[in-house]
């Protein structure tokens, strides 16, 4: 079984991202970058499936600037077998990413594609679903448990009402939720081994994909600063302030 795992280069989740001074977008200059946390969970799940003897090959793919090779190498150090980097300096929209992944799927013919449920920069939660529509494959989003038996997979999904268990036929698209697993740290020997693993490079044009953006970012600005709170002596004072100052009750 071949597993294709998509990873995205994003600002490290510990970094507080600020808007540029001209409000044209986020300021990522000299910001630490990392694998999107949900994508890292997807990599970990693929590695665990290989350790169980279910998967035979893990191919990790990233779409972005040449510097995204760093995140591909990290995924290789975590246990992936080889990497693919689709290089582009265009700020890709979800549909463009899904089209690139569809082209990679056509070339690689994976049995299952694992993705993070969303990226922490755009928070769109689009790509997995769009890829499912483009490929016509079964899809299971927000996965918190995954088990594979032959040509089918059983997935426990996190939904608003609780948990939903579904069975899907392979090939399929599965997007990883937070509770699917806890990613491991890459060991030093594996980091050294990853330097020798293959990363194939291609471009959206080579894949026959048009990645021109369909939308234009007009403005990016930080959220409004929260005002300091106050302490009240008792419930009566609280009600008085809600009524007369905040005017949220009458």
Residue pairs with C-beta under 8 A, 6 or more apart in sequence:
1 49
1 54
1 55
1 56
1 57
1 111
1 112
1 148
2 55
2 56
2 57
2 58
2 59
2 108
2 109
2 110
2 111
3 46
3 49
3 50
3 55
3 57
3 58
3 59
3 110
3 111
3 112
3 113
3 114
4 59
4 60
4 61
4 101
4 104
4 105
4 108
4 110
4 112
4 113
4 114
5 39
5 42
5 43
5 46
5 58
5 59
5 60
5 61
5 75
5 80
5 113
5 114
5 115
6 39
6 42
6 60
6 61
6 62
6 63
6 97
6 101
6 113
6 114
6 115
6 116
6 127
7 35
7 36
7 39
7 40
7 42
7 43
7 60
7 61
7 62
7 71
7 72
7 75
7 116
8 35
8 36
8 39
8 62
8 63
8 64
8 71
8 116
8 119
8 121
9 33
9 34
9 35
9 36
9 62
9 64
9 65
9 67
9 68
9 70
9 71
10 33
10 34
10 35
10 36
10 119
10 120
10 121
11 17
11 26
11 28
11 31
11 32
11 33
11 34
11 120
11 121
12 31
12 32
12 33
12 34
13 34
13 37
13 120
14 32
15 31
15 32
17 26
17 27
17 28
17 31
17 121
18 26
18 27
18 222
19 25
19 26
19 27
19 220
19 221
19 222
20 26
20 27
20 220
21 27
23 219
23 220
23 221
24 217
24 219
24 220
25 217
25 220
26 121
26 220
33 67
33 70
33 71
34 71
34 74
35 43
35 71
35 74
35 75
36 116
36 119
36 120
36 121
37 116
37 120
38 115
38 116
38 117
38 118
38 119
38 120
38 175
38 176
38 177
38 178
39 115
39 116
39 119
39 176
40 78
40 116
40 183
41 116
41 176
41 177
41 178
41 180
41 181
41 183
42 114
42 115
42 116
42 174
42 175
42 176
42 180
43 58
43 60
43 75
43 78
43 79
43 80
43 114
43 183
44 78
44 180
44 181
44 182
44 183
44 184
45 114
45 146
45 176
45 180
45 181
46 55
46 58
46 79
46 80
46 114
47 58
47 78
47 79
47 80
47 184
48 181
49 55
49 146
49 148
50 56
50 57
50 58
50 79
54 148
57 81
57 82
58 79
58 80
58 81
59 80
59 81
59 82
59 83
59 84
59 108
59 110
60 72
60 75
60 76
60 80
60 82
60 83
60 84
61 72
61 83
61 84
61 85
61 86
61 101
61 104
62 68
62 69
62 71
62 72
62 75
62 83
62 84
62 85
62 86
63 85
63 86
63 88
63 92
63 97
63 100
63 101
63 204
64 85
64 86
64 87
64 88
64 92
65 87
65 88
65 89
66 85
66 87
68 85
68 87
69 83
69 85
69 199
72 83
72 84
72 85
72 199
73 83
73 194
73 195
73 199
74 186
74 194
75 83
76 82
76 83
76 193
76 194
76 197
76 199
77 186
77 187
77 190
77 191
77 193
77 194
78 183
78 184
78 186
78 190
79 190
80 197
81 197
82 197
82 198
82 199
82 200
83 197
83 198
83 199
83 200
84 104
84 108
84 199
84 200
84 201
84 202
85 199
85 200
85 201
85 202
86 100
86 104
86 202
86 203
86 204
86 207
87 201
87 202
87 203
88 203
88 204
88 211
90 96
90 204
90 211
90 212
90 213
91 213
92 100
92 211
92 213
93 211
93 213
93 214
93 215
94 122
94 124
94 126
94 127
94 130
95 126
95 130
95 214
96 204
96 209
96 210
96 211
96 212
96 213
97 127
97 130
98 126
98 127
98 130
98 131
98 133
98 134
99 134
99 209
99 210
99 211
100 204
100 207
100 209
100 211
101 113
101 127
101 131
102 131
102 134
102 135
103 207
103 208
103 209
104 207
105 113
105 131
105 135
109 171
110 171
111 170
111 171
112 148
112 153
112 170
112 171
112 172
112 173
112 174
113 131
113 137
113 171
113 172
113 173
113 174
114 174
114 175
114 176
115 127
115 128
115 131
115 173
115 174
115 175
115 176
116 175
116 176
117 125
117 128
117 141
117 142
117 143
117 175
117 176
117 177
118 124
118 125
118 175
128 139
128 141
128 173
128 174
128 175
129 139
129 141
129 175
131 139
131 173
132 138
132 139
132 173
135 171
135 173
137 171
137 172
137 173
138 168
138 169
138 170
138 171
138 172
138 173
139 168
139 172
139 173
139 174
139 175
140 146
140 153
140 155
140 157
140 166
140 168
140 172
140 173
140 174
140 175
141 157
141 174
141 175
142 157
142 158
142 159
142 175
142 177
143 155
143 156
143 157
143 158
143 174
143 175
143 176
143 177
143 180
144 156
144 157
144 158
144 163
144 177
144 178
144 179
144 180
145 154
145 155
145 156
145 180
146 153
146 154
146 155
146 156
146 174
146 180
147 153
147 154
148 154
148 170
151 169
151 170
152 167
152 168
152 169
152 170
153 167
153 168
153 170
153 172
153 174
154 165
154 166
154 167
155 165
155 166
155 167
155 168
155 174
156 163
156 164
156 165
157 163
157 164
157 165
157 166
157 177
158 177
158 179
186 194
204 210
204 211
230 241
232 238
232 241
239 249
242 248
242 249
243 249
243 250
